Amino acid sequence: MHHEKSAIDQCNQRITHASKVPTDHELDFYHWILKHIRACEESQCHQLGQTIQDGILHILTLQPQINSCSLLVCMIDLVKNNNQLDKNRLHQFISLTCHLWQHKKIYMCRKSIELCKRILPYLPDAAAVILPQVVQYIETCQTVLTRQDIAHMQSPEYTDFFYNSPACFTFDRECIKLMIQIVLSFFLYHPQHESVLLTAMKDVHDLDPLELKTMLFDICCANDDDTIQLLNTILTLFQQSSSIVTDFLQSIDITPHSLFLFFLSRCGNTHDIIIDLLLEDDSDFLSYFYRYIKYANQGHLHPLLKQEEFLTILANTVLVLEGDGLPYNPKPLVKQLVQLEETLYSLR
C-alpha cells in the first residue's frame, strides 16, 4: 500500500502538536493509525507508530491513574502491534488496569479486562498478579449474577447497551466473555494456578450440561472468530493440559466432541457451515478442523459412534472437498476425513 508523502507529513504534524496529555479525540486518532499499521507494510507508517508508542508510554509516566477508555484502547493496540514490549512495561500496564475491571463505566471494564487478557500469554510472571483479581471476579459473578442477568445476556435481542451496574459490580456479556477467555488462558499458559481457579469455579457443577453449553455459546460465540477460538482452545486443552483440567471439563461435559457437535446442532446439523468456514480466507477454521479430525482419528471416537447426523455431515463434506474450486490443496484434510468416516462405519 503506497501513501502520499503529504498524508504522512500531516499525520506527523498532528502527532507533534498533540499535547503532553492528549485528549480523547487525539487518542482516537492514535488508535486509527495503530490499527492501520497492523495491515500496512510502509516503513513510514511504522515510524509513526513508534512515535505514538513513545508518546503513550510517556503519558503513563505522567498520570498514576487511567481515566480514559481511549487510552486503554491505545494500550491494547500497542500489545497487538508488538508483543515484544518490555516486560516492565507490560507489568506496568497490568498494575494500572487490574483494578479497573469493576469500574463504574462499562467501557473501562471491558477494555481493562481485554488488555490483561492479551498480556497474559506473553508474561508468565504476571499470572500471580492477575490471579487474585480473577478469583475475586469469579466469586463475585457467582454471588451477584442472577438468572435474569444470564437470560438477558443470552437473548438474541441483547445489545451492547445492556449492562448491569449494582453498587459493587459493573458487567455485561463482553466482560463475562473476556473473563472466560482469561480463565482458559490460565489453563493453557499458566497451569500451575489451575487448582486455585477450579476451586473458585465450584458452582459451575450445579449447572445442567446442556444449559452450560448453551450459555457458553450464547455468551462467548457472538461471531465466527469467537466460536473458532472457543472450539480451538478446548481442543488444545485436551491435547496438552493436565488431567485435573480435562477431568474438570469432562465432568461438566465440555469436551472437543461435545462442543463441536453442539456447534453443528446450532447450525442446523448440515455440512454447509463447515464448507463456508473452510472457504473463508481469513478464518482459522481450516487449521482447527484439521486438528479436530486428527484428534478424533487418534482414538477419541466414542462420542461420535452414535451420531448418525455426524456421519452424513462427514460424507457430504468429503464430497465437496473432493470437487474443484478450493483455494488450497484439500487432500491432507480429505485423507483424515475419509479415515474417520471408515473407522466410524467399521465400529458401528
Secondary structure, DSSP 8 states (H G I E B T S, - for coil): ----HHHHHHHHHHHHTS-SS--HHHHHHHHHHHHHHTT---HHHHHHHHHHHHHHHHHHHH-SS---HHHHHHHHHHHHH-TT--HHHHHHHHHHHGGGGG-SSHHHHHHHHHHHHHHGGG-GGGHHHHHHHHHHHHHHHHHH--HHHHHHHH-TT--TT--B--TT--B-HHHHHHHHHHHHHHHHH-GGGHHHHHHHTGGGGGS-HHHHHHHHHHHH-SSHHHHHHHHHHHHHHHHHS-HHHHHHHHHTT--HHHHHHHHHHHTTS-SHHHHHHHH-TT-SHHHHHHHHHHHHHTT--GGGTT-HHHHHHHHHHHHHHTSS--SS--HHHHHHHHHHHHHHHHH-
